[in-house]
Amino acid sequence: MAEGKKRFKAHINGKNYVIVGDSTPEHMKAVVDVVNQQLAEIKEILPTISDEKAAILLAVNAVSDQIYKAAELKRIEQINEHSNRTE
């Protein structure tokens, strides 16, 4: 295991996983809580969806959000750069 990496035991959608990373246990607990909440919401809306398809849908939603947030961050950075040049 790489230096600084920690093992975190997670219970997601009724299954146990070990996640390896450098995040704090508090962060990983928050991540697992959100994943479980979002999976539950997907299954409530689409009760017959398979676990695999629900996980794929959750991943697509997460990546989509990440792309939107990255674009927004870039836009804010450009505004700040422009503001700094005009001061």
Backbone bond lengths (Angstrom), bond angles and torsions (degrees), N, CA, C in turn:
res aa  C-N    CA-C-N  psi(-1)  N-CA   C-N-CA  omega(-1)  CA-C   N-CA-C  phi
1 M - - - 1.449 - - 1.526 108.09 -
2 A 1.324 117.41 136.42 1.454 121.88 -178.04 1.528 110.16 -64.28
3 E 1.324 115.17 152.17 1.455 120.50 -178.87 1.525 110.60 -61.60
4 G 1.321 115.95 137.75 1.459 120.92 179.29 1.515 113.82 86.05
5 K 1.312 118.23 -10.27 1.464 121.56 -179.90 1.520 109.45 -79.71
6 K 1.331 115.20 142.33 1.455 120.79 179.22 1.512 109.19 -122.16
7 R 1.319 115.91 152.96 1.465 122.09 176.43 1.523 107.21 -98.53
8 F 1.320 115.23 133.19 1.458 120.68 -179.70 1.521 108.33 -127.86
9 K 1.333 116.65 124.10 1.461 120.80 178.14 1.519 108.40 -84.85
10 A 1.338 115.60 127.69 1.460 121.32 -177.42 1.518 110.35 -126.98
11 H 1.305 115.79 143.46 1.465 122.32 175.15 1.532 106.07 -114.37
12 I 1.336 115.95 105.35 1.468 121.71 -175.14 1.516 109.12 -121.60
13 N 1.322 115.10 123.25 1.459 121.67 176.14 1.537 111.62 51.95
14 G 1.348 115.11 41.51 1.449 119.58 176.19 1.516 115.92 82.42
15 K 1.325 117.53 3.53 1.466 120.78 -178.70 1.528 109.47 -124.22
16 N 1.311 115.59 150.38 1.462 120.91 179.49 1.527 110.92 -94.86
17 Y 1.325 115.08 139.85 1.464 122.21 179.15 1.523 108.42 -136.92
18 V 1.317 116.08 154.84 1.454 121.82 168.78 1.520 106.20 -115.14
19 I 1.326 114.57 121.43 1.464 121.22 -178.67 1.523 107.68 -107.42
20 V 1.320 117.00 131.07 1.452 121.76 -179.81 1.520 108.17 -109.14
21 G 1.327 116.20 128.96 1.453 120.02 179.53 1.509 110.94 -173.35
22 D 1.316 116.56 -173.71 1.464 119.87 -178.95 1.529 112.58 -110.65
23 S 1.320 117.32 12.53 1.458 121.18 177.96 1.517 110.84 -78.23
24 T 1.316 115.37 161.59 1.462 120.07 178.09 1.527 109.74 -74.44
25 P 1.318 117.19 157.29 1.469 119.45 174.96 1.530 112.22 -58.34
26 E 1.313 117.10 -35.60 1.466 120.83 178.68 1.527 111.23 -63.61
27 H 1.324 115.54 -41.90 1.468 119.84 178.52 1.524 110.26 -64.64
28 M 1.319 116.22 -46.35 1.468 119.26 -178.48 1.525 111.48 -64.94
29 K 1.336 117.48 -36.49 1.462 119.95 176.61 1.524 109.67 -62.91
30 A 1.337 116.94 -42.30 1.462 120.57 178.16 1.526 110.44 -62.30
31 V 1.328 117.55 -41.89 1.466 121.81 178.69 1.526 110.16 -61.96
32 V 1.319 116.86 -48.49 1.466 120.90 -179.32 1.525 110.70 -62.18
33 D 1.331 116.98 -40.28 1.469 120.33 178.44 1.530 111.27 -61.51
34 V 1.334 116.69 -43.47 1.467 120.33 179.60 1.528 110.39 -66.79
35 V 1.323 117.67 -42.45 1.466 120.95 178.98 1.530 109.80 -59.99
36 N 1.320 116.99 -47.72 1.465 119.73 179.33 1.526 111.65 -62.62
37 Q 1.319 116.87 -40.05 1.461 120.58 178.53 1.528 110.84 -63.93
38 Q 1.323 116.51 -45.55 1.461 119.67 -178.46 1.525 111.55 -68.44
39 L 1.324 118.02 -37.75 1.465 120.19 175.75 1.527 110.38 -62.55
40 A 1.337 116.69 -41.67 1.464 120.62 178.26 1.524 110.91 -62.57
41 E 1.330 117.28 -40.71 1.470 121.12 178.67 1.529 110.91 -64.47
42 I 1.330 116.81 -43.00 1.465 120.61 178.70 1.526 109.72 -61.23
43 K 1.330 116.55 -45.10 1.466 120.44 -178.58 1.527 112.05 -69.08
44 E 1.319 116.84 -27.57 1.466 119.59 176.15 1.531 110.38 -70.02
45 I 1.319 115.65 -40.74 1.473 120.78 179.78 1.523 110.75 -73.77
46 L 1.333 116.51 -39.44 1.463 122.56 -177.84 1.533 108.81 -124.40
47 P 1.332 118.26 77.41 1.467 120.78 -172.20 1.525 115.32 -60.83
48 T 1.311 118.76 -23.69 1.466 119.94 -177.76 1.526 113.13 -94.96
49 I 1.319 117.86 2.74 1.468 120.63 -178.25 1.534 109.62 -67.56
50 S 1.317 116.25 141.69 1.467 120.50 177.94 1.531 109.24 -73.58
51 D 1.335 115.54 159.54 1.463 119.81 177.38 1.524 110.72 -58.72
52 E 1.342 115.92 -40.81 1.468 119.79 -179.20 1.523 111.28 -62.88
53 K 1.321 116.88 -47.00 1.470 119.76 -179.08 1.518 111.08 -66.67
54 A 1.330 117.66 -36.56 1.465 120.54 177.36 1.529 110.14 -63.60
55 A 1.338 116.92 -41.21 1.461 121.00 178.76 1.526 111.39 -65.41
56 I 1.329 116.64 -40.15 1.474 120.61 178.09 1.526 109.68 -64.65
57 L 1.323 117.40 -43.69 1.463 121.16 179.03 1.524 110.32 -62.19
58 L 1.331 116.93 -43.10 1.458 120.28 177.34 1.527 110.71 -60.73
59 A 1.331 117.41 -43.26 1.464 121.56 179.17 1.526 111.45 -63.00
60 V 1.324 116.61 -43.15 1.473 120.25 178.60 1.523 110.09 -61.95
61 N 1.322 116.75 -44.33 1.467 120.36 178.37 1.526 111.08 -61.68
62 A 1.337 117.11 -41.99 1.458 121.24 -179.17 1.529 111.41 -64.99
63 V 1.323 116.84 -43.75 1.474 120.16 179.57 1.524 110.37 -67.21
64 S 1.318 116.89 -39.25 1.459 120.34 177.11 1.532 110.36 -59.78
65 D 1.333 116.39 -46.86 1.469 120.18 177.74 1.527 110.87 -60.26
66 Q 1.327 116.55 -41.20 1.458 121.16 -179.81 1.529 110.89 -62.02
67 I 1.320 117.35 -41.74 1.468 120.88 179.83 1.526 110.65 -66.28
68 Y 1.332 116.97 -42.62 1.474 120.18 176.72 1.530 110.57 -60.90
69 K 1.327 117.32 -44.38 1.466 120.92 -178.56 1.528 111.27 -66.81
70 A 1.315 118.05 -37.95 1.464 121.26 177.88 1.530 110.48 -64.35
71 A 1.332 116.92 -40.56 1.470 120.57 178.12 1.523 110.37 -65.97
72 E 1.321 116.97 -40.40 1.467 121.02 179.05 1.528 110.13 -65.63
73 L 1.327 117.67 -41.66 1.456 121.17 177.63 1.526 110.81 -62.13
74 K 1.321 116.35 -42.72 1.469 120.07 178.30 1.532 110.74 -61.90
75 R 1.336 115.89 -41.89 1.464 120.24 178.54 1.532 110.70 -62.04
76 I 1.320 117.67 -43.36 1.460 121.87 179.21 1.519 110.84 -65.19
77 E 1.324 117.15 -41.14 1.465 120.47 178.16 1.523 110.79 -62.61
78 Q 1.326 117.60 -39.90 1.463 121.09 178.53 1.525 110.78 -65.20
79 I 1.330 117.06 -40.20 1.467 120.79 177.11 1.523 109.85 -62.54
80 N 1.346 116.91 -43.67 1.464 120.87 179.56 1.519 111.31 -64.51
81 E 1.333 117.98 -41.59 1.466 121.36 177.92 1.527 110.43 -61.22
82 H 1.323 115.82 -44.65 1.462 120.49 179.21 1.523 110.67 -63.50
83 S 1.323 116.28 -41.43 1.465 121.46 179.29 1.511 111.09 -64.65
84 N 1.327 117.78 -40.46 1.462 121.85 179.82 1.518 111.65 -67.01
85 R 1.332 117.84 -33.68 1.466 120.97 -179.72 1.518 111.64 -73.49
86 T 1.317 118.08 -26.62 1.468 120.38 -176.76 1.531 112.44 -93.27
87 E 1.316 117.29 -1.00 1.484 119.55 179.27 1.498 111.09 -83.76
